[in-house]
Amino acid sequence: MTTMRFGFYLKDLRLKLGLSLREFCQAHGLDPGNMSRLERGLVPPPESQTKVVELAGFLGLKKGSEEWQQLLDLAAADAGRIPEDVMSDADIVAKLPILFRTLRGQKVPPEKLNELIRQIRGG
């Protein structure tokens, strides 16, 4: 299974707009060399969520759309961070250790896992 990374997703979105790297950069005042390195995964995603949101806007992504959220999530994951919106929810943060244990393959009581799933789903 191939894992989608921030830069590759960014490039995919740009190509769906039918824009070359130079066209995209020229339209938005970006450096083509830096953007090329970003798209190829040679440099990490911007640390600032504001910059990632700016890129999402340049790509015409609607705030809150699946593509918009995917771009922000990939930026956080590639940078080794938990997304800001997740970290701002104290209830979810309190349940993250359960998720981490589950991801590591440790046994988690079903009721704890069900509680986490309900929380993630927003209910």
JOBELDA-V819529 format. One record per pair of residues at least 24 apart in sequence whose ideal C-beta (glycine too) atoms are under 10 Angstrom apart, sorted by sequence separation. I is the first residue (numbers start at 1). J is the second residue. D is the distance in Angstrom with one decimal. If there is no record, write none. Layout:
i: (I	I)
j: (J	J)
d: (D	D)
//
This chain:
i: (11	15	30	51	52	92	95	10	11	14	30	94	95	28	45	49	11	12	28	45	48	49	52	92	7	10	11	30	47	91	92	7	10	11	28	29	45	46	7	9	11	28	45	89	92	7	8	10	27	28	44	45	89	6	7	8	45	47	49	6	7	8	25	45	46	89	5	7	24	44	45	47	49	86	5	6	7	10	24	44	49	5	7	9	44	45	49	7	41	6	7	6	19	5	6	19	14	17	10	13	17	13	16	17	14	16	10	13	14	6	10	13	13	10	13	6	10	9	16	13	12	13	9	13	9	10	9	6	9	10	6	9	10	4	6	8	9	6	7	6	7	5	6	9	4	5	6	3	6	7	5	6	4	5	6	3	4)
j: (35	39	54	75	76	116	119	35	36	39	55	119	120	54	71	75	38	39	55	72	75	76	79	119	35	38	39	58	75	119	120	36	39	40	57	58	74	75	37	39	41	58	75	119	122	38	39	41	58	59	75	76	120	38	39	40	77	79	81	39	40	41	58	78	79	122	39	41	58	78	79	81	83	120	40	41	42	45	59	79	84	41	43	45	80	81	85	44	78	44	45	45	58	45	46	59	55	58	52	55	59	56	59	60	58	60	55	58	59	52	56	59	60	58	61	55	59	59	67	67	67	70	67	71	70	71	71	70	73	74	71	74	75	70	72	74	75	73	74	74	75	74	75	78	74	75	76	74	77	78	77	78	77	78	79	77	78)
d: (9.0	9.7	9.8	8.8	8.5	8.6	5.7	8.3	9.1	7.6	8.6	9.0	8.2	8.5	9.0	7.5	8.7	9.1	8.5	9.5	9.5	8.0	9.6	5.9	9.3	6.6	4.0	7.9	8.9	5.9	7.1	9.4	5.6	8.0	9.0	9.5	7.3	6.9	8.2	9.2	9.6	4.6	3.9	8.5	9.9	5.2	7.1	9.7	7.7	9.4	8.7	8.0	9.9	7.9	4.6	8.2	9.0	6.5	9.4	9.0	6.0	6.7	9.6	5.1	8.5	9.9	9.7	4.3	7.3	6.2	5.6	8.5	8.4	9.2	9.7	7.5	7.9	8.3	8.6	5.5	5.6	5.4	8.1	9.9	8.8	9.6	9.2	9.0	7.8	8.1	7.4	4.5	9.8	9.0	9.3	9.4	9.5	9.3	9.4	8.9	6.8	8.6	8.5	6.8	8.7	9.5	6.7	9.5	6.6	8.4	9.4	4.7	8.6	9.9	7.3	9.7	7.7	10.0	9.3	6.7	9.8	9.2	8.6	7.3	6.6	7.0	6.3	9.5	9.7	8.3	7.3	5.4	8.9	8.0	9.5	8.8	9.2	9.0	8.7	4.1	9.7	6.5	5.1	9.6	6.5	9.9	8.9	9.6	7.6	7.8	8.4	4.4	9.6	5.8	8.2	9.2	10.0)
//
